[in-house]
Amino acid sequence: MNDHNTLNGANHLPQSGKSSIQNYVNTNGGSMNINHTNGFNSNGLNSNGLNGNGHHAVAYTLNGTHGTAAPTLTPPAQETLSPRRYYDTDFVVTEAYRASLPDLQNGPASLIQGSAVAIQQVGIHNFRLPLRYASRDGQPMTLETSVTGTVSLEAHKKGINMSRVMRTFYEYKDELFDLDLLDAILQDYRRSLGSLEAYLILRFNYPILNESLRSGLFGYQYYQVALEARMDRYGAVRKLIHFDFVYSSTCPCSYELSQHAILERGIAAVPHSQRSVARVSVELNDFLWIEDLRDLCLDALKTETQVMVKREDEQAFAELNATYLKFVEDAVRLLHEKLDPDPRIKDFKIVASHQESLHSHDAVSVLVKGIPGGFTPEVDPSVFATLIHR
């Protein structure tokens, strides 16, 4: 506070006003902090607590709160200079200045809040950049990619330097990406962040040029793909592909009921069908192109949704759906039949969702290969919601 509002103001108080406060201070300890010089009568305040200018005559702190009881008065805070609101475009960061910057995340264990326990994964999610991917036809393609990079954190460490996750990844931004490259990136994560375990997921939409059923037209189908690599504390790496295949499923029961109405009563009826999604996750023994995984899914389910469609294609699609009727139970078993014997695939997990047009709910199914230490059938409740493709 300014000096004209503080202790010097007590010199202008009527004697009775000063003495009553001073006696309280002397008895209870403390010091006076009086904000205004006028407004005291013989009792220390005028009748309404205001001075002649209509302002409060006295402000003081009573055990940290404002009041009008006998005050415990404290000295004013020291006046400090406010920082300039100015961005210095000429400022240059030197090594000495950089070394002086606080670094709380790499601070001592005493800074840990909450339980001092190990954290299984900590890092960043959904930082995006364009990356180049190899394709089966030999033509690299550049795709916008969402990256999730995490590492483990030991119990005695406060945190990680999250910018290092991005900086390490950016060192590889001009490389041609596949699962083998993720192995090298994970090794760098562990070294730069001093962690025991590391995880990396790349998500992108992968275009494949598909031909229509009968008209001979071509169009790009975009497939949601995630490449994942997991490195354990011993340096062993698991490499996974997660692939969403969108198809049409026509209900076998509804088809039979429709045929019954047509044949027995001469009434037109249409079986219900719906857009459906199978998320196929595979762990590899050997290299597998994304195109190869798409072909396995197409060979199993037959009724992939179409891109370019003329009338002859739409009729063909109706015939195709009538030929390959399927419940959600059928879908996962048909995929199992194709994936299981493929020597390139070590393990797999299939999560299928038929987004029913008959019901207001979805029909879902989960099937895993079932090898020791492999995929398990448990799914997070949020997974099924991510299978709805717009």
Protein Blocks (a to p, Z undefined) as FASTA:
>chain_A
ZZklmmmlmmmpcfklmmmmmmmmmmngpadddfbfghiafkopafkopafkopafbdcd
eehiacfbdcdddddddddddddddddfkbccdfklmmmpccfklmcfklpgcjddddfb
gcdehiacddddddfkopacdddddddddddddfkbmbdcfklmmmmmmmmmmpccdfkl
mmmmmmmmmmmnopabdcdddddddddddddfklopacdddddddddddddfkopacddd
ddddddddddfklmmmmmmmmmmnopacdddddddddddddddfbdcdfklmmmmmmmmn
opaccfbdcfklmmmmmmmmmmmgcdfklmmmmmmmmmmmpmklmbdcdddddddfkbmc
dcdddddehighiacfbdcfklmmmmpcZZ
